[in-house]
């Protein structure tokens, strides 16, 4: 592992050294240091200095930078002489990396210009029906609402009654008083990960079975009263409800479209190159 680390560190340093500084003296540029036929220019130093450096520190900073640059160049020269086989391998890797980088950038440009990113409800429903077997729940999810209030809050019984109600107007009455609550969540139409709920309501860990059975839990600690009402639950390894996996489905649809578009473009590229005589396979 350590040898691998040194190798990639050497590769990174080689890339920086070979690309940032020119290998020969350039006209109209003021060199301030040289190692063999590699020059360091004043412009390079100015770019490398910190933005807020103080002038009295600049001489020391410049000297340290030059020394670091020189050591890097000398080590690079030694490596080229003593590691010729490795240098060849590294050059191939660098060239391969450069090619892959350019190709990937071009692919991204093509996708940004041509990919259909609109995923409508019909697309989602169709994908869900065909791929239910891969849309399994990996953890428990629930629908619930809860409220955390001080045990001494005014009109506590009224708040409890409004919370137990299924009427929208009663929830609206609670929302009006939300500043009085320590925490709350009233949207019980959305599926939530059970683990996320536990972060907010850790007491559910020991009372979840009771909550599932009775659909309602009222629990107190030294300071607060917790009201929790569960609307529905689903265990792991069940087929996920469509409303829960819509974001996942959209990503999967777009990923499939990307692959299909790239495949089509690459196929067209080969056909066009063949027609123009730019590409042929020798038998």
C-alpha positions in Angstrom: 0.0 0.0 0.0 2.8 2.4 0.9 4.6 1.7 -2.4 1.4 2.4 -4.3 1.1 5.7 -2.4 4.6 6.7 -3.3 4.0 5.8 -7.0 0.9 7.9 -7.3 2.5 10.7 -5.4 5.4 10.6 -7.8 3.0 10.5 -10.7 1.1 13.6 -9.4 4.4 15.5 -8.9 5.6 14.5 -12.4 2.4 15.9 -14.0 2.7 19.1 -12.1 6.4 19.5 -12.9 6.1 18.7 -16.5 3.1 20.9 -17.3 3.5 24.0 -15.1 7.0 25.0 -16.1 8.4 25.3 -19.6 11.4 23.2 -20.5 13.3 25.9 -22.4 14.0 29.5 -22.0 11.3 31.8 -23.3 11.7 35.2 -24.8 10.1 38.2 -23.1 10.1 36.4 -19.8 12.4 37.0 -16.9 14.0 33.8 -15.5 14.9 33.8 -11.8 16.2 30.3 -11.5 17.3 27.4 -13.6 17.9 23.7 -13.2 19.6 22.2 -16.3 17.4 23.3 -19.2 14.3 24.0 -17.1 13.6 27.7 -16.1 11.5 29.2 -13.4 10.1 32.6 -14.3 9.1 35.7 -12.3 5.5 35.3 -13.4 5.4 31.8 -11.9 6.5 33.1 -8.5 4.0 36.0 -8.5 1.2 33.5 -9.2 2.3 31.2 -6.5 2.7 33.8 -3.7 -0.2 34.0 -1.2 -2.7 36.8 -1.9 -2.2 38.6 1.4 1.5 38.2 1.8 3.5 41.0 3.5 6.3 42.6 1.5 8.8 42.1 4.3 8.1 38.4 4.1 8.3 38.2 0.3 12.0 37.6 0.1 11.8 34.6 2.4 8.7 33.2 0.6 10.4 33.6 -2.8 13.6 31.9 -1.6 11.6 29.0 -0.1 9.6 28.6 -3.2 12.7 28.6 -5.5 14.4 26.0 -3.3 11.3 23.8 -3.3 11.1 24.1 -7.1 14.8 23.3 -7.5 14.6 20.2 -5.3 11.6 19.0 -7.2 13.4 19.5 -10.6 16.5 17.8 -9.4 14.6 14.8 -8.0 12.7 14.6 -11.2 15.9 14.5 -13.2 17.3 11.7 -11.0 14.1 9.8 -11.3 14.2 10.0 -15.1 17.8 8.8 -15.2 17.4 6.0 -12.6 13.8 4.9 -13.3 13.7 4.8 -17.0 11.3 1.9 -17.2 9.0 3.4 -14.6 9.2 6.8 -16.4 7.9 5.1 -19.6 5.0 3.5 -17.6 4.2 6.9 -16.0 4.2 8.7 -19.3 1.8 6.1 -20.7 -0.4 6.5 -17.6 -0.3 10.3 -17.9 -1.2 10.1 -21.6 -4.0 7.7 -20.9 -5.3 9.9 -18.1 -5.2 12.9 -20.5 -7.1 11.1 -23.2 -9.7 9.8 -20.8 -10.2 13.3 -19.4 -10.7 14.9 -22.8 -13.1 12.1 -23.9 -15.1 12.3 -20.7 -15.3 16.1 -21.0 -16.5 15.8 -24.6 -19.1 13.2 -23.5 -20.4 15.5 -20.8 -20.7 18.3 -23.4 -22.7 16.1 -25.7 -25.0 14.9 -22.9 -25.6 18.5 -21.7 -26.6 19.5 -25.2 -28.7 16.5 -26.3 -29.9 14.5 -23.3 -33.7 14.7 -22.6 -33.8 15.4 -18.9 -37.6 15.7 -18.6 -39.0 12.7 -16.7 -42.8 12.8 -16.6 -45.2 10.8 -14.5 -45.8 8.3 -17.3 -42.1 7.6 -17.5 -42.0 7.0 -13.7 -45.1 4.8 -13.6 -43.8 2.7 -16.6 -40.4 2.2 -15.0 -41.9 1.3 -11.7 -44.2 -1.4 -13.1 -41.3 -3.0 -15.1 -38.7 -2.8 -12.3 -40.5 -3.5 -9.0 -38.2 -6.4 -8.2 -35.2 -4.1 -8.0 -37.0 -1.4 -6.0 -37.0 -3.2 -2.7 -36.8 -1.4 0.6 -33.4 -1.7 2.3 -34.8 -0.4 5.6 -38.1 0.2 7.4 -40.1 3.3 6.5 -43.1 5.0 8.1 -45.7 7.7 7.8 -46.3 9.6 10.9 -46.9 13.0 12.6 -45.6 14.1 15.9 -45.4 17.0 18.2 -43.1 17.9 21.2 -44.5 20.4 23.7 -43.8 21.5 27.2 -45.7 19.6 29.8 -46.8 23.0 31.2 -48.1 24.4 28.0 -51.5 26.2 28.1 -54.5 24.4 26.7 -52.6 21.1 26.7 -55.8 19.0 26.4 -57.0 21.0 23.5 -53.7 20.5 21.7 -53.9 16.8 22.3 -57.4 16.6 20.9 -56.5 18.6 17.8 -53.5 16.3 17.2 -55.6 13.2 17.4 -58.0 14.5 14.9 -57.8 13.5 11.2 -59.4 16.7 10.0 -57.3 19.1 8.0 -58.7 22.1 9.7 -57.6 20.8 13.1 -54.0 20.4 11.8 -54.2 24.0 10.4 -55.2 25.2 13.9 -52.0 23.5 15.3 -49.8 25.0 12.6 -51.0 28.5 13.6 -49.6 27.7 17.1 -46.3 26.2 15.8 -44.1 28.8 17.6 -45.3 27.3 20.9 -44.0 23.8 20.0 -40.4 22.6 20.6 -40.6 20.4 17.5 -43.3 19.0 15.2 -44.0 17.2 11.9 -47.5 17.1 10.5 -47.1 15.8 6.9 -48.1 12.1 7.4 -48.6 11.6 3.7 -44.8 11.3 3.1 -42.8 8.1 3.8 -39.8 8.6 6.1 -36.9 6.4 7.0 -37.4 4.9 10.4 -33.8 5.6 11.3 -34.3 9.3 10.6 -37.3 9.4 12.8 -35.3 7.7 15.6 -32.8 10.6 15.5 -35.6 13.0 16.4 -37.6 10.6 18.6 -35.2 8.2 20.2 -37.9 7.0 22.7 -39.5 5.1 19.7 -36.8 2.5 19.9 -38.5 0.9 22.9 -42.1 1.9 22.2 -42.3 1.2 18.4 -44.3 -2.0 18.8 -46.9 -0.2 20.9 -47.1 2.6 18.5 -47.6 0.2 15.5 -50.3 -1.6 17.4 -52.3 1.3 18.8 -51.3 3.9 16.1 -50.9 6.5 18.8 -48.3 7.1 21.5 -48.2 9.7 24.2 -45.0 9.8 26.2 -43.5 12.2 28.8 -40.1 12.9 30.2 -39.1 15.4 32.9 -39.8 18.4 30.8 -41.8 17.6 27.7 -44.8 15.7 26.3 -44.5 13.8 23.0 -47.5 13.0 20.9 -46.9 10.6 18.0 -49.4 9.1 15.6 -48.4 6.6 12.9 -50.4 6.3 9.7 -48.6 3.5 8.0 -45.4 1.4 8.0 -43.5 -0.9 5.6 -40.7 -3.2 6.6 -37.4 -3.8 4.7 -37.4 -6.3 1.7 -40.9 -5.2 0.6 -41.4 -3.5 -2.7 -41.0 0.2 -2.1 -44.0 2.4 -2.6 -43.7 4.5 -5.7 -44.0 7.8 -3.9 -40.9 6.9 -1.9 -38.7 5.9 -4.8 -39.6 8.6 -7.3 -36.2 10.4 -6.9 -34.4 7.0 -7.4 -36.5 6.2 -10.4 -35.7 9.6 -12.0 -31.9 9.0 -11.5 -32.2 5.5 -13.0 -34.2 6.7 -16.0 -31.7 9.5 -16.7 -28.8 7.1 -16.3 -30.3 4.7 -18.8 -30.9 7.6 -21.2 -27.3 8.6 -20.9 -26.0 5.2 -21.7 -28.4 4.8 -24.7 -27.5 8.3 -26.1 -23.7 7.7 -25.7 -24.1 4.3 -27.4 -26.0 5.8 -30.3 -23.5 8.7 -30.7 -20.5 6.3 -30.6 -22.1 4.0 -33.2 -22.9 7.0 -35.5 -19.3 8.2 -35.0 -17.9 4.8 -36.2 -20.3 4.7 -39.2 -19.4 8.3 -40.3 -15.7 7.7 -39.9 -15.9 4.6 -42.0 -17.8 6.3 -44.7 -15.3 9.1 -44.8 -12.4 6.7 -44.9 -11.1 7.8 -41.5 -11.6 4.4 -40.0 -11.1 0.9 -41.3 -10.2 -2.5 -40.0 -7.5 -4.4 -41.9 -8.1 -8.0 -42.6 
